[in-house]
């Protein structure tokens, strides 16, 4: 049930402008916030269209910022980024654009770094197969693609078996 209206139209407008200027947002986040504030459907639509027309709210820009942030800070893979953008109701076009804007060198370095760190943390595991499975599972949970995972884990396994 919708709560009592906390803000007037103009107060909500200025608060949303501030929120969008501070950090990239998506329309579903703002829609939920407006709903929680008790703003009616018609005013929610007017406020969102105002934000879009004045370039406070831009789906493509949000998707690219979200994707690059998750790759650079949390070291997520494309699969996990895509899933989270889908949950935020971002269009397929914007998701595709965000995923193609990811720097390939950074992405590969993240994958290799995570794999090596996990491999080293499993130093007590003697069975190389179990070790590979654990590293593989960990990287899959981070959202990396299967073919890249297999290649990376095999490379680390082969490098460490020679040492």
N, C-alpha and C positions, 0 to 999 in steps of 0.2 A: 504494500500500500504506500502511495506517495505521501511524503511528509509535508507539513505546512511550509509555505514559501518563505525561505530565509532571506532572500535578497530581491530587490526590485530589478526590473529589466536592466536599467543603467548600471546598477551595482554589479550585477552578474556579468554584464558586458565588460566592464573595466577589470574585474577579477579574472575573467577568461583571457583577456588581452595580456594581462600581466603573466599568467600561467604559461601562455604560449610564447611570450617573449623570453621568459626565463629558460624554458626547455622545450624541445620539440614534443608535440603531443599528437595523438591520433584522434579522429572524430569519435570513436567508440569510448575512449577514456573520458572525453569531455561530455559526451551524451550521458554517460553514467553519473558524472559529477553534477550535471544540470538536473537530472532526475532526483538525485539525492538532495539537492537544494530545494526541490519542490517546484521547479519551473515547469509550466505547462507545455504541452507538445508543440503548440504553435510558436511560442516564444523560444523554445529550444531550437526549432528549425530556423527561425530568424537569426538567432545568435550564431549558430553554426555557419549559416550562409554569410553572415557579416565577417566572421573570422576567415573564411575561405576567400572571399572577395578582396579582403585587405591583406592577404598573404600571411596571416598569423598562423593559419592552419594549412599544411600542404602534405598530402599523403605520401608523395614520392620522397620528399625531403625527410619526413619522419622515418620512412622505411630505410633509407640510406644511412641516416644517423644511427638508427637502431642496429642495423646490420654491422656497421663498422665498429660501433661501441662493443657489441657482443664478441666480435672477432678479436678486437684489440685488448679488451679488458678481461672478459670471461673465457676467451679462447674457445668459443662455440664453433661448431661446424655448420655448414649450409642447411642441413636437414633440420636441426633444432631451431635455427633462425627462421626458416620457412614456417615451421609449425607455430611458433610464437606470433609471427606476423599474421598468420591465418586466424589465430585466436582473437587477434585485435581487429579482425574484419578488414584487412588491407587487401586491395585488389591484386589479382595475379600479375597484372602489368607492373605495378609498383614493386611487388616482391621480386619479380624477375630482374627488374632494373637494379634493385638493391643488391641482389646476389651477384650480378655481373660486375658491380662496382667494387667488390671486395678484392683487395690486392692479393694476387696469387702467391707472391713470395712470402708475405706475412702469414697467409693461410697455411702454406706448406711448412713454414718454420714453426708455427704453433703446433701443428700436428706432430711433427718430429720431436719437438721439445716435450710435449705432453707424453708421448710414447716412451721416450728415453727416461723421463722422470719416473713414470709408472714402472717401467722395467726395473730400474734401480731399486725402487721401493719394495720390489718382490724378490730381493736377493736371497731370502731364506727358502723360497720355493725352488726345489730341486728338479721337479718334472718340467722340462722345457715346454711341453705341450700345454700343461695347465697354466704356465706363466704366459704363454702366447694368448690363450683364451681369455685370461684375466685382463691383459692389456687391450686386447681386441674389444672386449665387452665395455671396458672403461671408455675407450675412444668412441665407440658406438653411442654410448650414453651422452657424450659431448656433441653428438650430431654430425659426425664425419661420415663421408660416403664409403660404402663397403669396399670398392676397388682401391681407393686411397689407403684405407685401413690395412687391407691385406698386404699391399705393397710395402707400407711403412713397417708393419710388425714383422714381416718376413726379413726385411733389410736389417732391422735391429737384432732379430734372432740370429741371423747369419753372422753379423758383425761380432756379436757377443759369444757365439759358439767357437769362433776362431781364436778368441783371446784366452 
